[in-house]
Amino acid sequence: RVTRPTAQVRGVSNADALDAATRDAPPDLRLLAFCTDVIVPPRVLNRLAGPAYNVHPGPPQIRGVYPAVFALYHGATRFGATLHEITETVDSGTIAAVDYQDLPAGLDRLKLEMIARDLVTGLLTRMIAPLLDTDGPLPSIGETWSGPAYGKKDFNDLCRLPDDIDEAEYARRYLAVGEGPDHALYFEKFGRRFSLDPPAFTGPIVKGGRQVG
Protein backbone atom coordinates (compact mmCIF):
# COMPACT_ATOMS: atom_id res chain seq x y z
CA ARG A 1 0.00 0.00 0.00
CA VAL A 2 1.53 3.30 -1.14
CA THR A 3 0.03 6.38 0.45
CA ARG A 4 1.88 8.97 -1.61
CA PRO A 5 0.43 8.59 -5.11
CA THR A 6 2.04 11.86 -6.22
CA ALA A 7 5.57 10.62 -5.54
CA GLN A 8 7.87 10.93 -8.54
CA VAL A 9 10.64 8.47 -9.41
CA ARG A 10 13.74 9.53 -11.31
CA GLY A 11 16.22 6.86 -12.31
CA VAL A 12 19.96 7.46 -12.68
CA SER A 13 22.60 4.94 -13.72
CA ASN A 14 25.99 6.59 -13.27
CA ALA A 15 27.86 8.90 -10.93
CA ASP A 16 27.47 12.04 -13.07
CA ALA A 17 23.69 11.59 -13.33
CA LEU A 18 23.49 11.00 -9.59
CA ASP A 19 25.42 14.20 -8.91
CA ALA A 20 23.14 16.20 -11.21
CA ALA A 21 19.94 14.71 -9.79
CA THR A 22 20.83 15.62 -6.19
CA ARG A 23 21.95 19.21 -6.70
CA ASP A 24 19.57 21.57 -4.89
CA ALA A 25 17.81 18.54 -3.45
CA PRO A 26 14.31 19.24 -2.10
CA PRO A 27 13.71 18.28 1.55
CA ASP A 28 11.53 15.31 0.60
CA LEU A 29 14.07 13.71 -1.77
CA ARG A 30 14.77 10.07 -0.89
CA LEU A 31 17.79 8.44 -2.53
CA LEU A 32 17.47 4.69 -3.03
CA ALA A 33 20.29 2.60 -4.50
CA PHE A 34 19.00 -0.65 -6.01
CA CYS A 35 21.46 -3.35 -7.12
CA THR A 36 24.00 -0.80 -8.33
CA ASP A 37 27.77 -0.54 -8.27
CA VAL A 38 27.68 3.27 -8.26
CA ILE A 39 29.32 4.54 -5.06
CA VAL A 40 27.41 7.41 -3.44
CA PRO A 41 30.02 10.03 -2.46
CA PRO A 42 29.82 11.99 0.84
CA ARG A 43 29.00 15.24 -0.96
CA VAL A 44 25.79 13.67 -2.30
CA LEU A 45 24.83 12.25 1.09
CA ASN A 46 25.38 15.69 2.67
CA ARG A 47 22.87 17.26 0.28
CA LEU A 48 20.00 15.12 1.55
CA ALA A 49 17.73 16.04 4.42
CA GLY A 50 17.44 12.41 5.52
CA PRO A 51 19.33 9.15 5.10
CA ALA A 52 19.76 7.45 1.75
CA TYR A 53 19.14 3.70 1.48
CA ASN A 54 20.67 0.78 -0.34
CA VAL A 55 18.80 -2.44 -1.14
CA HIS A 56 20.95 -5.24 -2.46
CA PRO A 57 21.34 -9.02 -2.52
CA GLY A 58 23.32 -10.48 0.33
CA PRO A 59 22.59 -10.79 4.05
CA PRO A 60 24.43 -8.74 6.72
CA GLN A 61 26.78 -11.70 7.26
CA ILE A 62 28.15 -11.46 3.69
CA ARG A 63 29.22 -7.88 2.99
CA GLY A 64 30.58 -6.28 -0.16
CA VAL A 65 30.63 -7.41 -3.80
CA TYR A 66 29.57 -10.76 -5.30
CA PRO A 67 27.72 -12.01 -2.20
CA ALA A 68 26.38 -15.09 -4.02
CA VAL A 69 29.92 -16.13 -4.96
CA PHE A 70 31.23 -15.91 -1.42
CA ALA A 71 28.11 -17.55 0.00
CA LEU A 72 28.73 -20.58 -2.23
CA TYR A 73 32.45 -20.60 -1.56
CA HIS A 74 31.95 -20.67 2.21
CA GLY A 75 29.10 -23.17 2.08
CA ALA A 76 26.35 -20.88 3.38
CA THR A 77 23.02 -22.58 4.09
CA ARG A 78 21.04 -19.31 4.15
CA PHE A 79 21.03 -16.24 1.93
CA GLY A 80 19.22 -12.93 2.01
CA ALA A 81 18.69 -9.37 0.82
CA THR A 82 19.31 -6.26 2.91
CA LEU A 83 17.97 -2.70 3.10
CA HIS A 84 20.24 -0.33 5.00
CA GLU A 85 21.30 3.29 5.35
CA ILE A 86 24.11 4.37 3.04
CA THR A 87 27.23 5.60 4.80
CA GLU A 88 30.76 6.38 3.64
CA THR A 89 31.84 2.83 4.56
CA VAL A 90 30.50 -0.04 2.45
CA ASP A 91 27.75 -2.11 4.12
CA SER A 92 27.94 -0.50 7.54
CA GLY A 93 24.82 1.67 7.89
CA THR A 94 21.81 0.98 10.10
CA ILE A 95 19.87 -2.05 8.85
CA ALA A 96 16.18 -1.37 8.25
CA ALA A 97 15.06 -4.71 6.77
CA VAL A 98 16.37 -8.16 5.84
CA ASP A 99 14.64 -11.03 4.06
CA TYR A 100 16.19 -14.50 4.42
CA GLN A 101 15.76 -17.79 2.61
CA ASP A 102 17.20 -21.20 3.45
CA LEU A 103 19.20 -22.66 0.57
CA PRO A 104 18.62 -26.12 -0.84
CA ALA A 105 21.57 -28.41 -1.46
CA GLY A 106 23.21 -28.54 -4.87
CA LEU A 107 22.94 -24.88 -5.83
CA ASP A 108 25.26 -23.46 -8.45
CA ARG A 109 25.94 -19.77 -9.01
CA LEU A 110 23.22 -19.25 -11.60
CA LYS A 111 20.53 -20.75 -9.36
CA LEU A 112 21.64 -18.72 -6.35
CA GLU A 113 21.71 -15.51 -8.40
CA MET A 114 18.09 -16.21 -9.40
CA ILE A 115 17.16 -16.65 -5.74
CA ALA A 116 19.01 -13.41 -4.96
CA ARG A 117 17.06 -11.56 -7.66
CA ASP A 118 13.74 -12.72 -6.21
CA LEU A 119 14.81 -11.84 -2.67
CA VAL A 120 15.94 -8.31 -3.50
CA THR A 121 12.88 -7.46 -5.63
CA GLY A 122 10.61 -8.92 -2.96
CA LEU A 123 12.30 -6.86 -0.24
CA LEU A 124 11.96 -3.65 -2.24
CA THR A 125 8.28 -4.40 -2.88
CA ARG A 126 7.71 -5.00 0.82
CA MET A 127 9.54 -1.85 1.93
CA ILE A 128 8.51 0.67 -0.75
CA ALA A 129 5.62 2.05 1.32
CA PRO A 130 7.77 2.78 4.41
CA LEU A 131 10.42 4.33 2.18
CA LEU A 132 7.83 6.70 0.71
CA ASP A 133 5.81 7.39 3.84
CA THR A 134 8.59 7.88 6.42
CA ASP A 135 10.10 11.35 6.46
CA GLY A 136 13.05 10.53 8.72
CA PRO A 137 15.13 7.40 9.16
CA LEU A 138 13.47 4.02 9.00
CA PRO A 139 13.60 2.21 12.35
CA SER A 140 16.45 -0.22 12.91
CA ILE A 141 15.53 -3.90 13.16
CA GLY A 142 18.49 -4.56 15.44
CA GLU A 143 20.51 -6.66 13.00
CA THR A 144 24.26 -5.99 12.82
CA TRP A 145 26.88 -6.43 10.14
CA SER A 146 29.46 -9.16 10.54
CA GLY A 147 32.29 -10.77 8.62
CA PRO A 148 34.72 -9.20 6.17
CA ALA A 149 33.65 -6.77 3.46
CA TYR A 150 34.63 -8.44 0.19
CA GLY A 151 35.99 -6.31 -2.64
CA LYS A 152 36.82 -6.91 -6.29
CA LYS A 153 40.37 -7.91 -5.34
CA ASP A 154 38.97 -10.73 -3.20
CA PHE A 155 36.93 -11.94 -6.16
CA ASN A 156 39.90 -11.72 -8.52
CA ASP A 157 42.03 -13.65 -6.03
CA LEU A 158 39.35 -16.34 -5.91
CA CYS A 159 39.36 -16.63 -9.71
CA ARG A 160 43.14 -17.07 -9.91
CA LEU A 161 44.04 -20.71 -9.30
CA PRO A 162 47.26 -21.19 -7.32
CA ASP A 163 49.85 -23.64 -8.60
CA ASP A 164 49.42 -25.97 -5.61
CA ILE A 165 45.61 -26.09 -5.60
CA ASP A 166 44.09 -29.46 -4.71
CA GLU A 167 40.93 -31.01 -6.15
CA ALA A 168 38.70 -30.07 -3.21
CA GLU A 169 39.68 -26.39 -3.32
CA TYR A 170 39.27 -26.34 -7.09
CA ALA A 171 35.74 -27.75 -6.71
CA ARG A 172 34.86 -25.03 -4.17
CA ARG A 173 36.06 -22.28 -6.47
CA TYR A 174 34.43 -23.77 -9.53
CA LEU A 175 31.09 -24.00 -7.71
CA ALA A 176 31.33 -20.40 -6.50
CA VAL A 177 32.65 -18.70 -9.64
CA GLY A 178 31.26 -20.78 -12.49
CA GLU A 179 32.25 -20.29 -16.11
CA GLY A 180 32.07 -17.43 -18.56
CA PRO A 181 34.19 -14.81 -20.31
CA ASP A 182 33.99 -12.35 -17.42
CA HIS A 183 34.02 -14.73 -14.46
CA ALA A 184 36.22 -17.65 -15.49
CA LEU A 185 38.76 -19.34 -13.26
CA TYR A 186 42.28 -19.08 -14.62
CA PHE A 187 45.90 -19.82 -13.84
CA GLU A 188 49.15 -18.17 -14.87
CA LYS A 189 52.14 -20.00 -16.27
CA PHE A 190 55.20 -18.96 -18.27
CA GLY A 191 54.06 -15.35 -18.25
CA ARG A 192 50.73 -16.26 -19.84
CA ARG A 193 47.17 -16.41 -18.53
CA PHE A 194 45.15 -19.57 -19.20
CA SER A 195 41.37 -19.27 -18.71
CA LEU A 196 38.92 -22.04 -17.99
CA ASP A 197 36.54 -22.68 -20.88
CA PRO A 198 33.41 -24.89 -20.86
CA PRO A 199 34.10 -28.53 -21.71
CA ALA A 200 34.32 -29.28 -25.42
CA PHE A 201 31.18 -30.77 -26.94
CA THR A 202 31.77 -34.49 -27.54
CA GLY A 203 28.33 -35.59 -28.72
CA PRO A 204 27.42 -36.92 -32.16
CA ILE A 205 27.87 -34.78 -35.27
CA VAL A 206 24.59 -34.17 -37.10
CA LYS A 207 24.41 -33.07 -40.75
CA GLY A 208 21.17 -32.67 -42.66
CA GLY A 209 19.25 -34.19 -39.77
CA ARG A 210 21.36 -37.36 -39.76
CA GLN A 211 24.14 -38.42 -37.47
CA VAL A 212 27.49 -38.67 -39.25
CA GLY A 213 30.94 -39.82 -38.13
Stockholm file with secondary structure:
# STOCKHOLM 1.0

chainA/1-213         RVTRPTAQVRGVSNADALDAATRDAPPDLRLLAFCTDVIVPPRVLNRLAGPAYNVHPGPPQIRGVYPAVFALYHGATRFGATLHEITETVDSGTIAAVDYQDLPAGLDRLKLEMIARDLVTGLLTRMIAPLLDTDGPLPSIGETWSGPAYGKKDFNDLCRLPDDIDEAEYARRYLAVGEGPDHALYFEKFGRRFSLDPPAFTGPIVKGGRQVG
#=GR chainA/1-213 SS CCSCTTCCCCCCCSHHHHHHHHTTCCTTCCCEEESCCCCCCHHHHHHCSSCCEEEEESCTTSEESCHHHHHHHTTCSEEEEEEEECCSSTTCSCEEEEEEEECCTTCCHHHHHHHHHHHHHHHHHHHHHHHHHCSSCCCCCSCCCCSCEECHHHHHHHHBCCTTCCHHHHHHHHHHHCCSSSSCCEEEETTEEEECCCCCCCSCEEETTEEEC
#=GC SS_cons         CCSCTTCCCCCCCSHHHHHHHHTTCCTTCCCEEESCCCCCCHHHHHHCSSCCEEEEESCTTSEESCHHHHHHHTTCSEEEEEEEECCSSTTCSCEEEEEEEECCTTCCHHHHHHHHHHHHHHHHHHHHHHHHHCSSCCCCCSCCCCSCEECHHHHHHHHBCCTTCCHHHHHHHHHHHCCSSSSCCEEEETTEEEECCCCCCCSCEEETTEEEC
//
